Amino acid sequence: MRSSPADEIAVDVPALAQRGERFEATVPVKAFARLGAALGETVETDAVEVALEFRRDETGGTRIVGECRMRATVLCSGCAEAVPVRLDVALDFRIVATEAEAERLLPDTDAVVLDEDRATLAGLVEDDLLLGLPEQACEERSTCPHALALEGPGPSDAAPVGPFAALAALKRPGAGERDAET
């Protein structure tokens, strides 16, 4: 197992896979340009914990399995409140050289296209971190502790009134006479 400080985040992917190494690092959030932009100022921590196992799969290709962890505060789409969340993202993907190879593997296998041997940890895992961000941070919209309670009339046994109900009432025989008497 190799461990790396934050400033050494570029790795030789084929060499690590050939040796079957595990690699752990604490990567600063600022190394993830798109993730940082998505979170804005809401990050509770300034780092992402990355743990990856590099190995060869049954076809001789490079496979990466691991996880990323971090804490962040995200806006809940259900209630628009900032909610602290813990991201635990599981990773399992193949490294390929071309988009065509990646498309052949889909939908059964996730793939990351690398055109050179060295890659940054952020480049390898950022897409998965972005996909791991919850759309709705509160567990369930109906039990969201911040959601506004919508109050209104409850269910009614009365038949729904359509937009032309008043006209229909006027067309009934004798309806105009009763209105004139009142």
C-alpha positions as CSV (number, residue, x, y, z in Angstrom):
1,M,0.0,0.0,0.0
2,R,1.3,3.4,-1.0
3,S,0.2,6.6,0.7
4,S,0.8,10.0,-0.8
5,P,0.7,13.6,0.5
6,A,-1.7,15.9,-1.3
7,D,0.9,17.5,-3.5
8,E,1.8,14.1,-5.2
9,I,-1.4,13.3,-6.9
10,A,-0.2,12.1,-10.4
11,V,0.1,8.4,-10.7
12,D,1.5,5.9,-13.3
13,V,-1.6,3.9,-13.8
14,P,-0.2,0.9,-15.8
15,A,2.7,0.5,-13.4
16,L,0.5,0.5,-10.3
17,A,-1.9,-2.0,-12.0
18,Q,1.0,-4.3,-13.0
19,R,2.2,-4.4,-9.3
20,G,-1.4,-4.6,-8.0
21,E,-0.9,-1.7,-5.7
22,R,-3.3,0.1,-3.4
23,F,-2.9,3.8,-3.3
24,E,-4.3,6.2,-0.7
25,A,-4.2,9.9,-0.7
26,T,-5.8,13.0,0.7
27,V,-6.5,15.2,-2.3
28,P,-7.4,18.9,-1.8
29,V,-10.8,19.9,-3.0
30,K,-9.1,22.6,-5.1
31,A,-7.6,19.8,-7.3
32,F,-11.2,19.0,-8.4
33,A,-12.1,22.0,-10.6
34,R,-15.6,20.9,-11.5
35,L,-16.4,19.5,-8.0
36,G,-15.3,22.7,-6.4
37,A,-17.5,24.7,-8.7
38,A,-20.5,22.5,-8.0
39,L,-20.1,22.8,-4.3
40,G,-19.2,26.5,-4.2
41,E,-18.4,27.6,-0.7
42,T,-20.3,24.8,0.9
43,V,-17.4,22.3,1.5
44,E,-17.1,21.3,5.2
45,T,-13.6,19.9,4.6
46,D,-10.9,20.9,2.3
47,A,-10.0,17.4,1.2
48,V,-11.2,14.2,-0.4
49,E,-10.0,10.9,1.0
50,V,-9.1,8.6,-2.0
51,A,-8.3,4.9,-1.7
52,L,-7.8,3.0,-5.0
53,E,-6.6,-0.5,-5.9
54,F,-5.0,-0.8,-9.2
55,R,-5.1,-4.2,-10.8
56,R,-5.2,-6.2,-14.0
57,D,-8.6,-7.8,-14.9
58,E,-9.2,-11.1,-16.5
59,T,-8.6,-9.6,-20.0
60,G,-5.3,-8.0,-19.0
61,G,-6.8,-4.5,-18.9
62,T,-6.3,-2.1,-16.1
63,R,-9.1,-2.0,-13.5
64,I,-9.4,0.4,-10.7
65,V,-11.5,-0.3,-7.6
66,G,-11.8,1.9,-4.6
67,E,-13.7,4.7,-2.8
68,C,-13.7,8.4,-2.2
69,R,-15.0,10.1,0.9
70,M,-15.7,13.7,1.9
71,R,-18.1,15.9,3.8
72,A,-19.9,18.8,2.1
73,T,-22.9,20.9,2.5
74,V,-25.3,20.8,-0.4
75,L,-28.5,22.6,-1.2
76,C,-31.5,20.3,-1.0
77,S,-33.6,20.6,-4.1
78,G,-36.7,19.7,-2.0
79,C,-36.4,22.5,0.5
80,A,-33.6,24.8,-0.7
81,E,-31.8,24.5,2.6
82,A,-28.1,23.8,3.0
83,V,-27.8,20.3,4.4
84,P,-24.5,18.6,5.5
85,V,-23.9,15.3,3.8
86,R,-21.1,12.7,3.7
87,L,-20.2,11.5,0.3
88,D,-19.0,7.9,0.1
89,V,-18.5,7.0,-3.5
90,A,-17.6,3.5,-4.6
91,L,-15.5,3.2,-7.7
92,D,-15.0,0.3,-10.1
93,F,-13.9,1.1,-13.7
94,R,-11.6,0.1,-16.5
95,I,-8.9,2.3,-18.0
96,V,-9.1,2.4,-21.9
97,A,-7.2,4.2,-24.6
98,T,-10.1,5.3,-26.8
99,E,-13.7,6.4,-26.7
100,A,-14.5,3.4,-29.0
101,E,-13.2,1.0,-26.4
102,A,-15.2,2.7,-23.7
103,E,-18.4,2.4,-25.7
104,R,-17.8,-1.3,-26.3
105,L,-17.6,-1.9,-22.6
106,L,-20.8,0.1,-21.8
107,P,-23.3,-0.5,-20.2
108,D,-21.8,-3.4,-18.3
109,T,-18.5,-1.7,-17.3
110,D,-17.6,1.9,-16.5
111,A,-14.6,3.2,-18.3
112,V,-12.2,6.1,-18.1
113,V,-10.3,7.1,-21.2
114,L,-6.6,7.9,-20.7
115,D,-4.4,8.9,-23.6
116,E,-1.2,8.6,-21.5
117,D,0.1,6.5,-18.7
118,R,0.2,9.2,-16.0
119,A,-3.0,10.6,-14.6
120,T,-4.0,12.7,-11.6
121,L,-6.2,11.1,-8.9
122,A,-8.6,14.0,-9.4
123,G,-8.9,13.2,-13.1
124,L,-9.6,9.5,-12.4
125,V,-12.3,10.0,-9.8
126,E,-13.9,13.5,-10.3
127,D,-16.7,12.3,-12.5
128,D,-17.8,9.7,-10.0
129,L,-17.7,12.3,-7.2
130,L,-19.9,14.6,-9.2
131,L,-22.4,11.8,-9.9
132,G,-22.3,11.0,-6.2
133,L,-23.6,14.4,-5.1
134,P,-27.2,14.0,-4.0
135,E,-29.9,15.8,-5.9
136,Q,-32.0,16.0,-2.8
137,A,-29.9,16.2,0.3
138,C,-32.8,15.4,2.7
139,E,-33.5,11.7,2.9
140,E,-37.0,11.9,1.7
141,R,-38.9,14.9,0.5
142,S,-42.0,14.0,2.5
143,T,-40.0,13.9,5.7
144,C,-37.6,16.8,5.0
145,P,-37.2,18.6,8.3
146,H,-36.8,21.9,6.5
147,A,-39.7,21.6,4.0
148,L,-42.5,24.1,4.2
149,A,-45.8,22.5,5.1
150,L,-48.3,23.3,2.4
151,E,-51.7,23.9,3.8
152,G,-54.9,23.9,1.8
153,P,-58.2,22.3,1.6
154,G,-58.1,18.6,2.2
155,P,-59.7,15.9,0.1
156,S,-63.3,16.6,-0.5
157,D,-66.3,14.4,-1.2
158,A,-67.8,17.1,-3.4
159,A,-67.6,16.6,-7.2
160,P,-65.0,18.7,-8.8
161,V,-66.4,21.9,-10.3
162,G,-65.4,22.5,-13.9
163,P,-64.8,25.9,-15.5
164,F,-68.2,25.8,-17.3
165,A,-70.3,24.8,-14.3
166,A,-71.8,28.3,-14.0
167,L,-72.8,28.3,-17.6
168,A,-74.4,24.9,-17.3
169,A,-76.4,26.1,-14.4
170,L,-77.7,29.0,-16.4
171,K,-78.8,26.7,-19.2
172,R,-81.0,24.6,-16.9
173,P,-84.8,25.4,-17.3
174,G,-85.9,27.9,-14.8
175,A,-82.4,28.9,-13.7
176,G,-82.7,32.5,-15.2
177,E,-86.2,33.0,-13.5
178,R,-84.9,32.1,-10.1
179,D,-81.9,34.5,-10.4
180,A,-84.3,37.3,-11.4
181,E,-86.5,36.8,-8.4
182,T,-83.6,37.2,-5.9
